């Protein structure tokens, strides 16, 4: 098993006093906002099942969500709306959501560890960690907060726009979702720039 604290401990040992993990959810879907979360966990905290959020069941993610919110020193959850995605582009909107999440942390962390290989839009000192949600405790925690928050939002949207069956695909470009789009056309929460490639 990967030691989820290995990288963070190295950074703490180098003299950084406060760091956070940052991750997003919903960069790829055809509908809904992009969410991001930033988390500072107590150093060395072990949370059962935290490693590799992508493989967790929805039920397990929901349980971990509450556990992380309770245990974290602080956390922030934010989103960039569909209008912002359309106006800026998805990458810039993702940074917007990430910066909004980071800005909720008090006091501000000295360093943000960002999942993935791009961090140019982050407004505090940061570094990328590829596959960070499977390697860093703080990023793994952030990935769960972002994912669960977005899924909950899409379930609300499923009640508002039942014909699109958002509860089943959460806005991702599945066969079912494309079939619903062909039948009903786009809803107010669809990202029109993502539908241009649709046949």
N, C-alpha and C positions, 0 to 999 in steps of 0.2 A: 504493500500500500504506500502511496505517495505521502510524504510528510507535508501536510498542507501549510505548515508554518516555516518550512525551511527558508524560503526566499525572504519572507517578512522578517524572520529572526536575523538573517544576515544584514538586512537594511537597518533594523533597529540597532544592531551591534555597531554599525558604522556611524551611529550618532544621530540618526533621525528619531525624533521623539514621538511624532504622530503621523501615521500613514493611514490612508483609506483604500478600500478596494472599490472599483467602479465597473459596472457592466450595464448593458442595455438589453432590451427585449423588444422585438417587433420591428427590426429593420427591414425585413423581407416581405411582410404581408402586403396585400393589395388594399387593405382597409384598416382604419383605426390609427391612433397616435403611436409614436415610438416612446417607450418608457425607459427610464434609467434609474439606477439606485447607486448610492454611495454609502459605504458602511465602515465603521471603525469598531472592530471587536476587541475585547480585552485580550491582550497578548497571550498566546498559548491556549486560548479557550478551545476545548474539544466539543464539537457538536456532532452527535451520532448521525451518520448519513449525509454529512455536508459535502463530501467529495463528489464531484461530477454531477452537477444538477441536471444536466441533459438526460441522464438515465433515470431520474426519479419519476415516480408516478405522481399524478396530480394530487392525490391524497397526501402523499409524503411531503410534497412541496408545501402544501397548505399547512401541515403540522410544523414544518421547519420555519415557515414564515413567522408564526407567532413566537417560536423559540428564539429566532434571531432578533426580532424586535424587542423582546424582553431582555436578552443578554447583551445586546450591542451597547457600547459606550454612547454612540449616537449613530443615527442613520438618516438618510434623506431619500425620498422617492419623488420623481418628477416626470413630466412628459412634455413632448413637443406635439402640438396639434397637427391634424391633417393639413390645415391651411399653411402652417409653418413649413411642413415637409414640402408642400407644393411650391411655396414661395422661395425657399432656400435651396433645397435638394436634401436627400435623405441623410447624407453624411453630416452636413452642417446642422440639420435638425437634431441628429443624434448627439452632437456636441452640445447643442443648446440644452437638451434634456439632461445630459451629464453634468453640465455646469450648474443647472438649476438644482440638481440633487446635491452636488458638492456644497453649494452655497447654504444649504440647510444645516451643515455640520458646524457645531460650535465646540471649542474654537476651531478655526480653519486648519486642516491637516497640512503638514509641511510637504507631503508627497502623496500623489494619487497613483495607484497601480491600476492601469486600465487594461481590460481584457481586449486582446486582439493585437493588430500590428500598426494601428494608427492612433495618434494622440495629439496631432498638431493643433486641434481646436480647444484643448483643455486649458482653462484659465489659471490653473496653479501648476507648480512644477509636477511633472508626471513622467511615468515610464510605461511602456507597453509590456504586457506579458502575454505572449501567444499561448492560447489554450489556458488562460489564467483561471478560468472557472473550475478547472480540474487540478490546479497547482497551488493556488493561494486561498487561504481561508477567507480573507476579506472579500476577494473577488467572487468566490463561490457563494458567499452570503449575499452579496449584491445581486448576483445573477438570479437567485431565488426571489428576492424582494421585487425585482423588476418584472420577472416572468409572471409571478402570481398576481401582481397588481394589474398587469396588462390583461391577463386572462379574466380577472374579475370584471374589468371594464368591458371586455368583449361579451361577457355573459349578460351584462346590463344592455348592451347594444342588441343582443339577440332577442331580448324582450321588446325592444323598440322597433326593430326591423326583422320580425320573425321569418320573413320569406327568404332571407339569405343564409339561414342556418349557422350563424356565427358560433353558436355553442359547440358545433362539431369541428369547425376548422380554424376558429379564432382569427379569421381574416386572411389566412395563408391561401396561396393559389392552388387549391386542390381541385380535382375534377368536379366535385360537388359544387364548390364555390363558383367555378367558371360556368357551370350549368345554370346556377341561380342568376348569375350576371347576365347570361344570354337571355334568360326568360324575363327578368325584371329591370335590366339596365342598372346603372350604378346608383348607390344610395348617397346621402350627404356625407357619409364618413368614408367613402371610397377615395383612394388616392388616384386622381385621374391620370397623372403622369405614369403610374404603374400599369394602367390599363391600355396604353397605346400599343403595346406589343400583342394585345389580345386579338385572336383571329375570330 
